[in-house]
Amino acid sequence: MTTAFKPANIKEEILYQRGIEAAIWGMPAVNYQLMYDALAKINGKDNQVVIWPKLLDWKNQTLTPNPDVIYLMPFFNTEKVGPVVLEIPPADNGVFNGSIMTYWQNALEDVGPGGVDKGKGGKYLFLPPGYDKNKIPAGYIPLQSDTFRGYALLRSVLKSGSAADVATAVAYSKRIKMYPLSEASKNPATVFVDASDKVYESNIPFDFSFYETLNKIVQFEPWLDRDRAMIDPLKTIGIERNKPFSPDSRTKEILAQSVKTARKWLEYNYEAIPPFFKDTHWFFPANEDNIRSVKSTYSITEIYPIDNRAVCYMIAFFSAKHLGESQYYLMQIVDKDGNSLDGNSHYKVNVPANVPVKQYWSMTVYNRETHTFIRDKKWAARSSQTPGLKTNPDGSVDLYFGPTPPESGESNWVPTDSKGKFEILARFYGPKPNLYDQSWKLNDIQKVK
């Protein structure tokens, strides 16, 4: 048993406590910065689009990504070039489900049929802080940001899992355009950075390096008014705008303990989220205050849900402006009996017929420790679009999870790591009302022999 960390004096006590609060507060921004750093490692730059023109595999080590759509992530930076344009094509032979966000991952707007353009397409204009609105040209959808940097998560949704429909979704993806507004008359080329065969790693490191990443954020961007109360606490731990971050060895040791304690608190909150369906263990990670804050761009002065926000960005990235309208998510980290999902055991879940979706549903397995795809596995999910998925006579579907496939074969099976725990994320794209009113109910995961 390891000895609990004990600060030596009041200075160390405050440093330790403020390190905890800094980690909780800074989680979404650190999450963003790690994704950008992963782009830089494959020679990507600002105002370029990282794309996975193949369906995602384990090499995408972002947090709980979706392996059943084509992923694109345009990264914006308006500080030097001014407003940046993101052109979204109309939803004709393809459709996007996605959002445009600040580096705090606060959604500015959603795109596609569930967004501002309502499926007609449009030129979204990412505006830097303090931009003169009189300079906005006609024909654009202006998005005023309080940060210079941000990104969009665009998912090109498949009509089916066939090779032909995957190719169509990729071709549709390549129709987006991104460029500085100042270059609009020059018909500039959009730079796509292909990450398909590269390890793209951005899982959260719960060690001292977390604060090194947090320091990058503080140096890159001016303070937001809502976060000015963090200026002195960060100064206490050595992070100050326009100054180098160079803590001594003891401070590094204390902060390494701080971020581990922050993680324990967030895990406690993660495991305490109430169920979505009565008498099940399925839950929706974001609480009501978090949803309201994102939708209002944090303009509701009575709430600032940094705990739940940190839980969400500990396990995932991306936020929708209107969460639940284009997609919905439910997670399960324990089985029907309340025991943690063990990768060395076998499980089954029955998905009832008539899943309330307009597009598709899926279930994806992630490493419980890192919230990423399990490394070196053939696939991570099964969905209503999986070629060869077997359906029961009543229209329901049985899915299996475990280190080896069931006797019925691999078609409805998702592999797990026999040496670790896992979690399951159920996705509902184009959710219908009977998901929310619970007239349709998802069954719990059951352990089987």
C-alpha positions in Angstrom: 0.0 0.0 0.0 1.4 3.4 -1.0 1.8 6.1 1.6 -0.6 9.0 1.2 1.0 12.3 0.1 1.5 14.8 2.9 2.6 18.4 2.3 5.5 19.5 4.5 4.1 23.0 5.3 1.3 25.5 4.5 3.0 26.6 1.2 3.2 23.0 0.0 -0.4 22.5 1.1 -1.7 25.4 -0.9 0.4 24.5 -3.9 -1.0 20.9 -3.8 -4.6 22.1 -3.5 -4.2 24.8 -6.2 -2.6 22.2 -8.4 -5.8 20.0 -8.0 -8.1 22.9 -8.9 -5.9 23.9 -11.9 -6.2 20.4 -13.3 -9.9 20.3 -12.9 -10.4 23.7 -14.4 -8.0 23.3 -17.2 -9.1 19.8 -18.4 -10.9 20.8 -21.6 -8.1 23.1 -22.7 -5.4 20.6 -22.0 -7.5 18.0 -23.9 -7.6 20.4 -27.0 -3.9 21.2 -26.8 -2.9 17.5 -26.7 -5.0 17.0 -29.9 -3.2 19.9 -31.5 0.2 18.6 -30.4 -0.6 15.3 -32.0 -1.4 17.1 -35.3 1.9 18.9 -35.1 3.7 15.5 -34.6 2.5 14.5 -38.1 3.5 17.8 -39.6 0.1 19.4 -39.5 -0.3 23.1 -38.9 -2.8 25.8 -38.0 -5.7 26.3 -40.5 -5.3 22.8 -41.9 -7.6 19.7 -41.7 -6.6 16.4 -40.2 -8.6 13.6 -41.8 -8.9 9.9 -41.3 -10.1 8.7 -44.8 -10.3 5.2 -43.5 -12.6 4.2 -40.6 -10.8 4.8 -37.4 -8.7 2.0 -35.8 -6.8 1.7 -32.6 -4.0 4.1 -33.9 -6.4 6.9 -33.2 -5.7 7.4 -29.5 -8.0 10.4 -28.9 -10.7 10.1 -26.2 -13.7 7.9 -27.0 -13.7 8.6 -30.8 -16.3 7.1 -33.2 -15.1 4.3 -35.5 -18.2 4.2 -37.6 -17.9 7.6 -39.4 -15.3 9.4 -41.4 -13.5 11.9 -39.1 -12.2 15.4 -40.0 -10.8 18.0 -37.6 -10.1 21.4 -39.0 -7.9 23.4 -36.6 -8.3 27.2 -36.6 -6.0 30.0 -35.6 -7.1 33.6 -36.3 -4.5 35.4 -34.4 -2.2 36.2 -37.3 -4.4 35.7 -40.4 -7.7 37.1 -39.1 -11.1 35.5 -39.7 -11.0 31.9 -41.1 -13.7 30.4 -43.3 -15.0 26.8 -43.1 -17.2 25.9 -46.0 -19.6 23.1 -45.4 -21.2 21.5 -48.5 -25.0 20.9 -48.7 -26.3 17.5 -47.5 -26.9 16.0 -50.9 -24.9 12.8 -51.4 -23.5 13.0 -47.9 -24.2 14.5 -44.5 -22.1 16.0 -41.7 -22.8 15.7 -38.0 -20.5 18.1 -36.1 -19.7 21.3 -34.3 -17.2 24.2 -34.3 -15.6 24.9 -31.0 -13.2 27.2 -29.2 -10.0 25.7 -27.6 -12.0 25.4 -24.4 -14.2 23.1 -26.5 -17.1 25.4 -26.0 -19.4 24.9 -29.1 -19.9 28.1 -31.2 -22.4 26.3 -33.4 -23.3 23.0 -34.9 -23.1 22.3 -38.7 -25.1 20.3 -41.2 -28.8 19.3 -40.9 -28.6 19.7 -37.1 -26.8 23.0 -37.3 -27.2 26.6 -38.5 -27.1 25.7 -42.2 -29.9 23.1 -41.8 -28.3 20.9 -44.4 -28.1 23.6 -47.1 -24.4 24.1 -46.5 -22.8 27.4 -45.8 -19.6 29.5 -45.2 -19.0 29.5 -41.4 -16.7 32.4 -40.4 -14.6 32.0 -37.3 -14.0 35.5 -35.9 -11.1 36.4 -33.6 -11.8 38.1 -30.2 -12.8 41.8 -30.5 -13.4 41.6 -34.3 -15.3 44.6 -35.8 -18.7 43.2 -36.9 -19.0 45.9 -39.5 -16.3 44.2 -41.4 -18.2 40.9 -41.8 -19.0 40.5 -45.5 -22.4 39.3 -46.7 -23.0 35.6 -47.4 -21.2 34.2 -44.3 -22.3 32.6 -41.0 -20.3 34.6 -38.5 -19.2 32.8 -35.3 -17.8 35.2 -32.7 -15.1 33.5 -30.6 -13.5 34.6 -27.4 -10.4 32.7 -28.3 -8.1 32.9 -31.3 -7.8 29.1 -31.6 -10.3 26.4 -32.0 -11.3 23.4 -34.0 -14.3 21.6 -35.6 -15.1 18.0 -35.3 -16.9 16.9 -38.5 -18.3 13.4 -38.9 -19.1 12.3 -42.4 -22.0 9.9 -41.7 -22.1 6.6 -43.8 -25.3 5.4 -45.5 -24.0 1.9 -44.7 -20.8 0.2 -43.8 -20.1 -1.0 -47.3 -16.8 -0.1 -49.0 -18.7 1.9 -51.6 -20.5 4.0 -49.0 -17.3 4.6 -47.1 -15.7 5.9 -50.3 -18.7 8.2 -50.9 -18.4 9.5 -47.3 -14.7 10.2 -47.8 -15.4 12.0 -51.1 -18.1 14.1 -49.4 -15.6 15.0 -46.7 -13.1 16.3 -49.2 -15.7 18.9 -50.3 -15.1 21.0 -47.3 -12.9 24.1 -47.6 -10.9 26.0 -45.0 -8.9 29.2 -45.6 -8.3 32.7 -44.2 -11.1 35.2 -45.3 -8.3 37.4 -46.6 -7.5 34.8 -49.3 -11.1 34.1 -50.3 -10.7 35.7 -53.8 -7.6 33.6 -54.6 -9.5 30.2 -54.5 -7.0 28.9 -51.9 -6.4 25.1 -51.6 -7.4 23.4 -48.4 -4.6 21.3 -46.8 -5.7 17.9 -45.6 -3.4 16.0 -43.3 -3.9 12.2 -43.5 -3.6 10.6 -40.1 -5.0 7.1 -41.0 -1.8 5.1 -40.6 -0.2 7.1 -37.9 -0.6 6.9 -34.1 -2.5 10.0 -33.1 -2.1 10.1 -29.4 -3.9 12.6 -27.2 -5.0 10.8 -24.1 -4.7 12.7 -20.8 -1.4 12.2 -18.9 -2.0 12.3 -15.2 1.5 13.3 -14.3 3.5 16.5 -14.1 3.4 17.0 -17.9 -0.3 17.9 -17.6 0.8 21.3 -16.2 3.4 21.8 -19.0 0.5 21.4 -21.5 -1.7 23.8 -19.4 1.1 26.3 -19.4 1.1 26.3 -23.2 -2.6 27.3 -23.1 -1.9 30.2 -20.7 0.9 31.5 -22.9 -1.0 31.2 -26.2 -4.3 32.9 -25.3 -5.4 36.0 -23.4 -7.4 35.4 -20.2 -11.2 35.1 -20.5 -13.1 37.3 -18.0 -14.9 34.2 -16.6 -11.5 32.7 -15.6 -9.7 35.6 -14.1 -10.1 34.1 -10.7 -7.6 31.4 -11.8 -4.8 33.9 -12.4 -3.4 33.9 -8.9 -3.9 30.2 -8.2 -1.9 29.3 -11.4 0.7 31.9 -10.4 1.1 30.0 -7.1 2.0 26.8 -9.0 4.4 28.7 -11.3 2.2 29.2 -14.4 2.0 32.9 -15.3 1.4 34.6 -18.7 4.6 35.8 -20.4 6.8 34.1 -18.0 8.7 30.7 -18.2 7.3 27.7 -16.3 10.3 26.2 -14.6 9.4 24.7 -11.2 11.9 23.0 -9.0 12.0 19.3 -8.4 9.9 19.4 -5.2 7.2 21.5 -7.0 7.1 19.0 -9.8 6.7 16.2 -7.2 3.8 18.0 -5.5 2.0 18.8 -8.8 2.4 15.2 -9.9 0.4 14.3 -6.8 -2.1 17.1 -7.4 -3.1 15.8 -10.8 -3.5 12.3 -9.5 -5.8 13.5 -6.8 -7.8 15.5 -9.3 -8.2 12.4 -11.3 -9.5 10.5 -8.3 -12.1 13.2 -7.7 -13.2 13.2 -11.3 -13.4 9.3 -11.3 -15.5 9.5 -8.2 -17.9 11.9 -10.0 -17.8 9.8 -13.1 -18.9 6.7 -11.2 -21.6 8.6 -9.3 -23.5 9.9 -12.4 -27.2 8.9 -12.0 -28.6 6.4 -14.6 -30.5 7.6 -17.7 -32.9 4.6 -17.8 -34.6 3.6 -14.5 -33.1 0.4 -13.0 -30.2 0.3 -15.4 -26.6 1.5 -15.3 -26.6 3.4 -18.6 -25.8 7.1 -18.0 -25.3 10.3 -19.9 -22.0 12.0 -18.9 -23.0 15.7 -19.1 -25.2 17.1 -16.4 -27.9 19.8 -16.9 -25.7 22.7 -15.8 -23.0 21.7 -18.3 -25.4 21.4 -21.1 -27.0 24.8 -20.3 -23.5 26.4 -20.0 -22.4 25.2 -23.4 -25.7 26.2 -25.1 -25.5 29.7 -23.6 -21.7 30.1 -24.2 -21.3 30.3 -20.4 -23.5 33.4 -20.1 -25.5 32.1 -17.2 -23.8 33.8 -14.3 -25.1 31.5 -11.5 -23.4 28.3 -12.8 -19.9 27.3 -13.9 -19.8 23.5 -13.8 -16.1 22.9 -13.9 -16.3 19.5 -12.2 -18.7 17.9 -14.6 -17.0 19.7 -17.5 -13.7 18.1 -16.4 -15.3 14.7 -16.2 -16.6 15.0 -19.7 -13.2 16.1 -21.1 -11.4 13.4 -19.1 -13.2 10.8 -21.1 -14.0 12.5 -24.4 -13.6 15.5 -26.7 -16.1 17.7 -28.6 -19.3 19.4 -27.5 -22.4 20.1 -29.5 -24.1 23.4 -29.2 -27.5 21.6 -29.1 -26.5 18.4 -27.5 -29.1 15.6 -28.0 -30.6 17.0 -31.2 -28.3 15.4 -33.7 -26.7 12.7 -31.5 -27.0 11.2 -28.0 -24.6 9.2 -25.9 -25.0 6.7 -23.1 -22.2 5.0 -21.3 -21.9 1.9 -19.1 -18.9 1.1 -16.9 -20.4 -1.7 -14.8 -22.5 -4.8 -15.6 -26.1 -5.5 -14.5 -24.9 -6.6 -11.1 -22.9 -3.4 -10.6 -19.5 -4.9 -11.1 -16.8 -3.2 -13.2 -16.5 -4.5 -16.8 -13.6 -6.8 -16.8 -11.8 -7.5 -20.1 -11.1 -11.1 -19.1 -14.8 -11.9 -18.7 -17.5 -12.3 -21.3 -20.7 -10.2 -21.6 -23.8 -9.9 -23.6 -26.3 -7.1 -24.2 -29.7 -7.3 -26.0 -30.5 -4.2 -28.0 -34.3 -4.2 -28.5 -35.8 -3.8 -31.9 -36.8 -0.4 -33.4 -33.9 1.5 -31.9 -35.1 5.2 -31.9 -32.7 6.7 -34.5 -33.0 8.2 -37.9 -29.4 7.4 -38.9 -27.8 4.5 -37.0 -26.8 3.2 -33.5 -23.6 1.7 -32.3 -21.7 0.4 -29.3 -18.0 1.0 -28.9 -15.5 -0.5 -26.4 -12.8 1.7 -24.8 -9.9 1.1 -22.4 -11.4 2.1 -19.0 -8.0 3.5 -17.8 -7.3 5.8 -20.8 -10.8 6.1 -22.4 -9.2 5.4 -25.8 -9.5 2.4 -28.2 -7.9 -0.7 -26.9 -4.6 -1.0 -28.7 -3.9 -3.7 -31.3 -7.5 -4.9 -31.6 -9.1 -5.7 -35.0 -12.1 -3.5 -34.3 -13.6 -1.5 -31.5 -17.4 -1.5 -32.2 -20.4 -3.0 -33.7 -23.3 -0.9 -35.2 -26.5 -1.1 -37.1 -24.3 -0.4 -40.2 -21.8 -3.2 -39.6 -21.8 -5.5 -42.6 -23.0 -9.0 -41.6 -24.5 -8.0 -38.3 -26.9 -10.7 -37.2 -30.5 -9.8 -36.1 -32.8 -11.9 -34.0 -36.2 -12.9 -35.4 -37.9 -10.3 -33.2 -35.7 -7.5 -34.6 -33.5 -7.2 -31.6 -29.7 -7.6 -31.7 -27.4 -9.5 -29.3 -23.9 -8.0 -28.9 -21.0 -9.8 -27.2 -18.0 -8.4 -25.5 -15.0 -10.4 -24.3 -11.4 -11.5 -25.0 -12.6 -14.3 -27.3 -15.7 -14.4 -29.6 -18.8 -16.4 -28.7 -19.7 -19.7 -30.4 -22.0 -17.8 -32.8 -18.9 -16.1 -34.4 -17.4 -12.7 -34.7 -20.2 -10.8 -36.5 -21.7 -9.4 -33.3 -18.6 -9.4 -31.1 -16.3 -6.7 -29.9 -12.9 -7.8 -28.5 -11.7 -6.6 -25.0 -8.3 -6.7 -23.4 -8.0 -9.6 -21.0 -5.5 -7.6 -18.8 -7.7 -4.5 -18.2 -11.1 -3.1 -17.6 -13.3 -1.5 -20.3 -16.3 0.8 -20.8 -19.0 0.9 -23.4 -20.3 3.9 -25.2 -23.7 3.6 -27.0 -24.3 6.2 -29.8 -27.6 7.2 -31.2 -27.4 9.3 -34.4 -30.5 11.2 -35.3 -32.2 10.3 -32.0 -36.0 10.1 -31.9 -38.3 11.2 -29.0 -38.9 7.7 -27.7 -35.3 7.6 -26.6 -35.8 10.5 -24.3 -39.3 9.6 -23.1 -37.9 6.1 -22.5 -40.7 4.3 -24.2 -37.8 2.4 -25.7 -35.2 1.2 -23.2 -31.7 -0.2 -23.6 -30.9 -3.3 -21.6 -28.0 -3.6 -19.2 -24.8 -5.5 -20.0 -24.9 -9.0 -18.5 -22.0 -11.2 -17.7 -22.2 -14.7 -19.3 -20.1 -17.9 -19.1 
